[in-house]
Amino acid sequence: MKPMRNHQRNRNNRRPYDRKDAEKSKVDTIMETWIPKTDIGKKVKAGEIKNIDYILDAGIKILEPEIVDLLLPNLEQDLLAIGQSKGKFGGGKRSIWKQTQKKTKEGNKPTFATVALVGDRNGHVGIGYGKAKETVPAREKAIRKAKLSIMKIRRGCGSWACDCGESHSIPLKTKGKMSSVIVELIPAPKGTKLVIQGQLKKILDFAGVKDVYSHTEGQTKTGLNLIKACMESLQNLNLVKINKDFEKRSGLIEGNKK
């Protein structure tokens, strides 16, 4: 029998990844290093505010991303494809970077832009647009802006074909517009899944919506306008007044699932 090597022993003794421990260490790091500058930030660090819905319901603008990191420790992030790959064989493929160039006497000066998506898959989602001369600063700007623009989403069962009373879809039909692009979201019965464009599917998935139909109009190839129209349609859900009978029948919830 061959003796076990050192790297094999380390692999066998390695602890499995624990998401709760990672979230706890992230919160501890923020608590140690973060010095809040706003009143809301000071209250969050002191433990006076423990739910981000309190801040969103009050209409208070979030100016520090650490507030979102502390109140939503399980927040996930991703980059959306808004650009096109360049090159002979890569042309036409979607890319997370939108590259532009400015011609000067010194030569071409490129800039990179990207759109970041954050969400907890439980009623909170946000997007942010970042632009810089390099990719890493553009990504960091986008993630920061996405956290500062976090909003809560209404979920429920608004489909006449389902009527299960669970919060798997959206409660009402909603529409959003940006430039020539129109995105309409329609409640769908349970098990339909997300019948929508790929990048918008990520947004709804991060928001915690599992089943939805969609209808789009306009220049939908313009990725940034398509994303903004989808976010506006989700935001318009919060503007509709709903009576208590429909709220109970559709299983409507706002923000975190109670």
Summary of the structure (lengths in Angstrom):
residues: 258
radius of gyration: 21.5
end to end distance: 55.8
largest distance: 73.0
contacts: 786
relative contact order: 0.13
helix: 35%
strand: 25%
